[in-house]
Amino acid sequence: MNPTSSDSRRWSKALRARGAEHLCVAMSGRSVGPGPDAPVFGVVDAAPHPTRAFVEAWLVTNKRKLRPRAVAVHIVAFFSAAAALGSVIEKNWGTISHFVGWS
């Protein structure tokens, strides 16, 4: 199926409104077929729906990548774990230093 220019504009507007996170979840689910012409439901309200190939091309063209956000989540999680470990060590320093022989 070759989309018309009005379909492409409507799809692009909806893709920008939905955001990359929504699209990546929609693309990874079982609701989207593996073929390039498989429709991606949930982007627009009425048919015709954008195809897998159109959505993938939009993601590549607009350089929508989730990796920077995922890396930021991992960094925050690392520092949160480090802070929690520091808190545990601080509260139990007397016991830890006694077992290690630093008292």
Phi, psi and omega in degrees: 000128176261118181288148174284167180295326178290324175297315180299317179295317180297317179294315180299318178298316179293323179295319178296321181290322182287319180091160185294324182299313180299318183292318180295322177294316180296322182287331182275346181284171180281352183285345179253125180291166184281342183284157180293336180267006180292132180286144176256105181279155177094358179270312177240159184280330185235155178292154000280145180269152179294152180271164177303317181297320180295315181294316179297318178296321178296317179298318180291314183298319183270005177053044179273106180234143181267348185306313180303321179291319179297320178295318179298321178297318179294322179295315179298318179296320179298311181292328175294318178294320179296319179294320178295318178296319177298321179295318179296317179296317181297317182290332183248024184298322179299314179292318181295315182292329178293315180292326181282337180096022181266005183266000000 
